[in-house]
Amino acid sequence: MTSFLKYRPAMHFVGGILAGGVIVLVVLRLSGLAVVSQHELDRQAQLVADLQKENYELTDDLFNYQGQDTVFDPNDLPYDEFADAHAIVADARDQALQAGNFLMITFGANWCTDCRTLYHHLKTDDVMAYADGIFHFANVDVGKFNKNRDLAEELGVDLARGIPVAIFFDSAGNKIGTTNDGQLETARLYTSKQILKFVRDIAENSLIAAPDSVQ
């Protein structure tokens, strides 16, 4: 009995700590808060650091990139002027839907430097590595703005701001939106890294923002 009484204060102390911990957990639960583990805090901190790094890199691209002439393969013409555009779109939507992929349909022309530059960036290793299995791409030729205007209007694509202009569908075939506000009009000034961000924003956030925007 003497031995028990000897440790009784310590037992009360430990019991008080345990009871206090339980009370704190109950209060947090009732208030809608939760205890966050150190692992989760570290993960969140790393995510913030990665996003900051990406924003710094994109900001550096925005202020330091002067644009450059992209050398195009004369035999690699992304816009087929003889193709049935309605069939291209129908087939692309069907393929994307069956594969569960996002779909980007770009209206442009082979004479358009911005259109060719956008196509070039979409074919780079970094973009293709990300888009593989996620995105399906298709192109529609508009000639000198005298071709396939009916198809553009049918899809809600506005050619008034210039080309390239694109429309996007999610993996279920629902329309996400377009670049009718000119987000891709100056594609010759963008880097492939910025186009990668543009594609990621659509796939991960359903966000159609200018490739050089920093958020």
N, C-alpha and C positions, 0 to 999 in steps of 0.2 A: 504494500500500500504506500509505503514511504517512497519507493522507487517511482510509482505512478504519479504521486503528487509532485515529485521532483521535476518531471517533464511536462507537467500540466500546463504551465505558461507557454512553453514552446509549442505545445499542441494547439493551444488557443490561437497563437500567432499564425501558425500554418493554416489552421482552419479559417481564420479571418481572411488570409490571402486568397484561399480557394473560393470562399464565399464571395469576396469582392470580385474575383475574376468572373464568376458565374453571373453576378449582377451586371457587370460591364457587358458581357455577351448578350444578356437579355435586353438591356437598354439599346444596344446596337441593333439587335434584331427588330425590336419594336419601332425603332426610328427609321428603319429601312436601310441602315448602314451595315457593312460587313467587314470582318477582319480580313485584311489583305496580307498574304504571305510575302516574305522577302523575295521569293522567287518571282511572284507576280509583279512586285514593285520593280525588280530588276528588268523583267521583260518589258514593262511599260516604258521604263527609262531608255532601254535600247531602241524601242520603237520610235520614241520621240527623237532620239539621237539620229536614227536612220532618216527620218523625215526631214530633220534640220539639214543633214548632209545633202540630201537630194535637192532641197530648196536652195542651198548655197550654190550647188553646182549649176542648177537651172538659172539662178540669178547671174552667175558668172557668164553663162552662155548668152543670156539676154543682153548684157552690157558690153561683152567683148567680141561676140561673133559679128563679123563684118559681111558675112555672106560670101559665097564663092561659086564659081561656075562649075556645075556638076557635069561630068563627061558622061553622056548617054550612049548606050550601044545603039547604033542606027538600025539594027535589026530587031531590037526589043521594043516593039510598039505596043504599049498597054491598052490602047483604045482602038478597037477593031471597027473601022468605018463601014464595013460591009456586013457586020453581024446583025442578027435580029435582037434588038435591045430588049424587047418584051420577053423573048425566050430566055435571054441571059438572066434577067431579073427573076423570072419565075423559077428557073433551074437553080439559081443561087439561093433563093429563099427556101426551096425544097431541100437542097443539100444541107444548108445550115440548120434547118429545123430537125432533120433526121439525125444530124451529128450532135445536136444540142449546142451549137456554136453561136456566138454573136456574128452579126453580118454587117459589113460596111460596103455600101454601093456608092461608088464615086462617079460623078458626072464630070467629064473633062474632054480633052482632045490632045492629040500628039503634037500639035504646034505650040501648045501651051507649056512654057517652061515650068510654071508652078505645078502643073499637073504631072509632068514627067519627074520633077524633083520629089513630089509626094510619093509617087510610085516607087522611086529609087529608095527613099527612106523606109518605106514599108517592107522592102525586100532585103534590108540590111540584116546581118546575122543577129544582132541584139533584138530587133523587133520580131523577126521570125521565130527566134527561140522562145519569146514570150507568147506570141500569138498562136503558135502551133498547138492545135487541139482546142483553142479557145475562140479564134476568129476565122471567119470566111470572108474573102475579099472578092469583089466583082467591079468591073468598070463599064461605063456606058459612054459611048462617043456622042458628042453634041455638035461635031463639025464646027462650022462658023456660027454657032448658036442657031442653026437652022435645021437641026436634026434631033429627034427624040424629045422635043419640047413637051409633047403630049404626055409622054411617060413621066417626065419630071413633074409636071403639074398633077398628074394622077397620084404621085407619091408625096406631093406636098413639098417638092424641092424647088427652090426659087433660084433661077439662073441670073437674076438681075444684078446681084452683087459681083458676078464674075465666077470663074472656075479656078480650081476645082471646088466642087460643092458635094457634100456627101450626106447620105441618110443611114441611120443605124437601127438595127433590130436586135432585141435581146434573144437569149437562147430559146425562148418559147415562141418567137416569131412576132412579138409585140414591138411596135415602133418606139424607140427611145427618143429620137429627135433628129435634127438636121444641123448642118453648118450654114444655114441661111443667113446668119449674121456675119459671115465672112471669116470665120475662124481659120479656114485653110486657104484663103485667097492668096496670101503671100507665103506660100509653102517654100519658095526658093530661099527665104530668109531663115528658115528653121533648120535645126540640126536633127540628126536621127535620134538623138537622146530626147529631144523635145517631142518628137513624134511618138516615141515609145511612151512617154508620160501621157500624151494625148490618148493613146490606145488604152493604156492602163486605167485612166480616169473613167473611160466608158465602161470597160469590163468590170471594174471593181466598185465604181460609184454611180454608174449611169449618168456621168457628168460630161457634158460636151463643152469644154472650155478651150480657149485659144492655147495652142501648144506652148507659147512663150509666157503664159500666165504663171505666176508664182503664188501659191496659196499656203 
